[in-house]
Amino acid sequence: MDFNDPALEHLVNKITIALEENNREEATRYMDIIIEEYPELANILMNSIEFQALIAENEEIANNETDKQSQAISAEEIIKPGNTAEIDEKRIIDDMNAMLDIEPSTAQEYIQKGSVLTITEQFEDAIDCFDKALELDENNLSALISKGNTYELMEKYEEASKVYDIVMKVEVNDIYDLMSKGYVLENHQRFEDALKTYNKALKRDKNNSNILFLKGSCLIKLQKHKEAIKTLNDCIERYSDNPYETIFELENAYHNKGVSLHALEEDDEALEAFSLALGINPNYHYTYYEIGIIQEDRQKYESALKNYEKFLEFDNTDSEVVEAKERVEELLKE
């Protein structure tokens, strides 16, 4: 499920990880944030096909743990935020049907129903809901982004592009709206437009670590590496200000900083940044590839090979890394 909002996407990912790790406290923490920041989407999220699959997987884990520990907790308790009612299959079906049966009267109600229709792959009906929301509020950013996203799911990319043209013209001032708008533009290769949007957001909150991270990543795509490093340093410095509401992990910032340093041929500093990323999260496997590239450039082929192999332990389908591994293996034979 993708609502084209980086903050929401991050929170959903955090819940996913918490469920996989059977960590009810973390899952509850992030679900509470969704309920507070995205009340109209919280119920949709909990009823989505993907989320219910996660619950089912976690319930199986919980049941297995019950065999080992009589105090094991159920899947419903793991994801229950605050006083939210327990989730069961009948309630989920009833809620989904109720949402599909409502006759919306406001733009937000049309967006909510359209989002449910998108989740259930009733795409044409979803587009109709988003259009009706836009009839009531022609500049509704949420409706536009949701409509564009639905067109993409339908593989109607030309129509989606036209919608995103309109998104670019919509004037928004809210920090989260600006972040969502920039994120959408960046995903569609409109990096200069995305950068302008992030800068506008930073005028409202110059110390917002989320915006700084997104801006830094966008600058890398624009190959403005010196500015990217400065922005990412500011981001790293302010990361601890709001760790539970931050849309990225700290290792992401160090990794991206290392990418820019390497692009500027400051490889010693790049390796230091990559080491810091792996020190925070040894499983952040993208960093092993970046280290391998530097070691290969320095003709330290054995070290490069080890890093490429480490990456492939996590993902053995990446053709670029597979080719890099085969390349240094040939170099070691010479």
C-alpha positions in Angstrom: 0.0 0.0 0.0 1.4 3.4 -1.0 -0.2 6.7 -0.2 2.8 8.6 -1.7 3.6 10.2 1.7 7.1 9.5 2.9 6.2 9.9 6.6 3.3 7.5 6.4 5.3 5.0 4.4 8.1 5.1 7.0 5.6 4.5 9.9 4.0 1.6 8.1 7.5 0.1 7.5 8.3 0.5 11.2 5.0 -1.3 12.2 5.9 -4.0 9.7 9.4 -4.5 11.3 7.9 -4.5 14.8 5.3 -7.1 13.8 8.0 -9.3 12.3 10.0 -9.0 15.5 7.0 -9.6 17.7 7.6 -6.2 19.3 4.2 -5.0 20.5 5.6 -1.9 22.2 7.2 -0.5 19.0 4.2 -1.5 16.8 1.9 0.3 19.3 4.1 3.4 19.4 4.1 3.9 15.6 0.4 3.0 15.2 -0.4 5.7 17.8 1.5 8.2 15.6 -0.5 7.2 12.5 -3.8 7.5 14.4 -2.8 11.0 15.6 -1.3 12.3 12.4 -3.4 10.4 9.8 -6.8 9.7 11.5 -8.6 9.3 8.2 -6.1 6.7 7.0 -5.6 4.7 10.2 -8.6 2.5 9.8 -7.9 2.0 6.1 -4.4 0.9 6.9 -5.5 -1.6 9.6 -8.1 -3.1 7.1 -5.8 -3.3 4.1 -5.0 -6.6 2.6 -1.2 -6.2 3.1 -1.6 -5.2 6.8 -3.9 -8.2 7.5 -1.4 -10.5 5.9 1.2 -9.1 8.3 -1.2 -9.7 11.2 -1.8 -13.3 10.1 1.9 -14.0 9.8 2.4 -12.5 13.3 -0.4 -14.5 14.7 1.3 -17.6 13.5 4.5 -16.5 15.2 2.6 -15.7 18.4 0.9 -19.1 18.3 4.3 -20.8 18.0 5.6 -18.8 20.9 2.6 -19.9 22.9 3.8 -23.4 22.7 7.1 -22.3 24.2 5.9 -19.6 26.6 2.5 -19.7 28.2 2.6 -15.9 28.5 3.0 -15.3 24.8 0.9 -12.3 23.5 -1.6 -12.5 20.6 -1.3 -10.6 17.3 -4.3 -8.4 18.2 -2.6 -7.2 21.4 0.6 -6.6 19.6 -0.9 -4.0 17.2 -3.5 -2.6 19.6 -2.8 1.1 19.9 -4.0 2.7 23.1 -7.7 1.8 23.6 -8.3 0.7 20.0 -10.6 -2.3 19.8 -9.2 -5.7 19.0 -9.0 -6.6 15.4 -10.9 -9.6 14.1 -11.8 -10.9 10.7 -15.5 -10.3 10.9 -15.0 -6.6 12.0 -12.5 -6.1 9.3 -14.9 -7.3 6.6 -17.8 -5.3 8.1 -15.7 -2.1 8.3 -14.5 -2.5 4.7 -18.1 -3.1 3.5 -19.3 -0.1 5.5 -16.7 2.1 3.9 -17.6 0.9 0.5 -21.3 1.4 1.1 -21.2 5.0 2.4 -22.4 7.9 0.3 -19.7 10.5 0.8 -20.7 14.2 1.1 -17.3 15.8 1.7 -14.0 15.8 -0.1 -12.3 13.9 2.7 -15.0 11.2 2.7 -14.6 10.7 -1.1 -10.8 10.4 -0.6 -11.3 7.9 2.2 -13.7 5.8 0.1 -11.4 6.1 -2.9 -8.5 4.9 -0.9 -10.4 1.8 0.1 -11.5 1.2 -3.5 -7.8 1.4 -4.5 -6.8 -1.1 -1.9 -9.5 -3.5 -3.1 -8.3 -2.9 -6.7 -11.6 -1.3 -7.8 -9.5 1.3 -9.6 -12.1 3.0 -11.9 -14.5 3.5 -9.0 -11.6 4.9 -7.0 -10.7 7.4 -9.7 -14.4 8.5 -9.7 -14.2 9.1 -6.0 -11.1 11.2 -6.3 -12.6 13.2 -9.1 -15.7 14.0 -7.0 -13.4 15.1 -4.2 -11.7 17.4 -6.6 -15.0 18.8 -7.7 -15.5 19.9 -4.1 -11.9 21.0 -3.6 -10.0 21.3 -6.9 -6.6 21.8 -5.2 -6.9 19.0 -2.7 -3.4 17.6 -2.6 -4.4 14.3 -1.0 -7.0 13.7 -3.7 -4.6 14.5 -6.5 -1.8 12.4 -5.2 -4.1 9.5 -4.5 -5.5 9.8 -8.1 -2.0 9.8 -9.6 -1.0 6.8 -7.5 -4.2 4.9 -8.6 -3.4 5.6 -12.3 0.1 4.2 -11.7 -1.4 1.1 -10.2 -3.5 0.8 -13.4 -0.3 1.3 -15.4 -1.8 4.4 -17.0 1.4 6.4 -16.7 0.4 9.2 -19.1 -2.7 10.0 -17.1 -0.7 9.8 -13.9 1.8 12.3 -15.3 -0.9 14.7 -16.1 -2.2 14.5 -12.5 1.3 15.2 -11.2 1.6 18.2 -13.5 -1.4 19.6 -11.6 0.2 18.6 -8.2 3.2 20.8 -9.2 0.9 23.8 -9.6 -0.9 23.4 -6.3 0.2 25.9 -3.7 0.5 24.3 -0.2 2.0 25.6 3.0 1.7 22.8 5.5 5.0 21.1 6.3 3.6 17.6 5.7 1.8 18.6 2.5 5.1 20.2 1.2 7.0 17.0 2.1 4.4 14.8 0.3 4.5 17.1 -2.7 8.3 17.1 -2.9 8.4 13.3 -2.4 6.0 12.8 -5.3 7.9 15.1 -7.6 11.2 13.4 -6.7 9.7 10.0 -7.4 8.8 11.2 -10.9 12.3 12.5 -11.7 11.4 16.2 -11.2 14.3 16.8 -8.9 14.6 20.6 -9.4 10.9 21.0 -8.6 11.2 18.7 -5.6 14.2 20.7 -4.4 12.2 24.0 -4.6 9.4 22.3 -2.6 11.8 21.1 0.1 13.3 24.6 0.3 9.9 26.1 0.8 9.3 23.7 3.6 12.6 24.6 5.2 11.6 28.3 5.2 8.8 27.3 7.6 11.0 25.0 9.7 14.7 25.3 8.9 15.7 22.6 11.5 13.2 19.9 10.4 15.4 16.8 10.1 12.9 15.0 7.8 13.0 17.8 5.2 16.8 18.1 5.5 17.1 14.4 4.8 14.8 14.5 1.8 16.6 17.6 0.5 20.0 16.0 0.9 18.9 12.9 -1.0 17.4 15.0 -3.8 20.7 17.0 -4.1 22.6 13.8 -4.6 20.3 13.0 -7.6 21.1 16.5 -8.9 24.8 15.7 -8.4 25.1 18.7 -6.1 27.3 16.8 -3.7 28.9 19.6 -1.6 25.5 21.0 -0.8 24.2 17.5 -0.2 26.9 16.8 2.4 26.2 20.1 4.2 22.5 19.4 4.3 22.9 15.8 5.5 25.3 17.0 8.2 22.6 19.4 9.4 20.1 16.5 9.2 22.3 14.2 11.3 22.9 16.9 13.9 19.1 17.3 14.4 18.2 13.7 14.1 17.9 13.1 17.8 15.4 16.0 18.2 12.4 13.8 17.1 13.6 10.1 16.7 10.1 8.6 16.8 8.7 11.0 14.2 11.6 10.8 11.9 10.9 9.3 8.5 14.4 7.9 7.9 16.9 5.9 9.9 20.2 7.5 10.9 22.2 5.0 8.9 20.4 6.3 5.7 21.8 9.8 6.3 25.4 8.5 6.9 25.1 6.3 3.9 23.9 9.1 1.6 26.7 11.3 3.0 29.2 8.7 2.1 27.8 8.5 -1.5 28.4 12.2 -2.0 31.9 12.1 -0.4 32.8 9.3 -2.8 31.5 11.3 -5.7 33.8 14.1 -4.7 36.7 11.5 -4.5 37.0 12.1 -0.7 37.1 8.3 -0.1 38.7 8.3 3.3 35.8 10.4 4.6 33.4 8.4 2.6 34.6 5.1 4.3 34.2 6.8 7.7 30.6 7.7 6.9 29.9 4.2 5.6 31.4 2.7 8.8 29.2 4.9 10.9 26.2 3.6 8.9 27.1 0.0 9.4 27.9 0.7 13.1 24.3 1.7 13.5 22.9 -1.0 11.4 25.2 -3.9 10.2 22.3 -5.2 8.0 22.1 -2.0 5.9 23.5 -3.9 3.0 23.6 -1.2 0.4 26.6 0.2 2.2 28.7 -2.9 1.6 28.5 -2.3 -2.1 29.6 1.3 -1.8 32.6 0.2 0.3 33.4 -2.5 -2.2 33.5 0.1 -5.0 36.0 2.1 -3.1 38.2 -0.9 -2.3 38.1 -2.0 -5.9 39.2 1.4 -7.1 42.1 1.1 -4.7 42.9 -2.3 -6.1 42.1 -4.0 -2.8 40.3 -6.7 -4.6 40.0 -9.2 -1.7 38.4 -6.6 0.5 36.1 -5.5 -2.3 35.1 -9.1 -2.9 34.2 -9.6 0.7 32.0 -6.6 0.7 30.2 -7.6 -2.5 29.7 -11.0 -1.1 28.3 -9.5 2.1 25.8 -7.5 0.1 24.7 -10.6 -1.8 24.0 -12.4 1.4 21.1 -10.0 1.8 20.1 -9.7 -1.9 21.6 -12.1 -4.4 19.4 -10.8 -7.3 21.1 -7.4 -7.8 22.8 -7.8 -11.3 25.1 -4.9 -10.7 26.6 -6.3 -7.6 26.7 -9.8 -9.1 28.7 -8.4 -12.0 31.0 -6.5 -9.6 31.7 -9.7 -7.7 32.5 -11.6 -10.9 34.7 -8.8 -12.1 36.9 -8.7 -9.0 37.1 -12.5 -9.0 38.6 -12.4 -12.4 41.0 -9.7 -11.3 42.2 -11.8 -8.4 43.0 -14.6 -10.8 45.4 -12.4 -12.8 
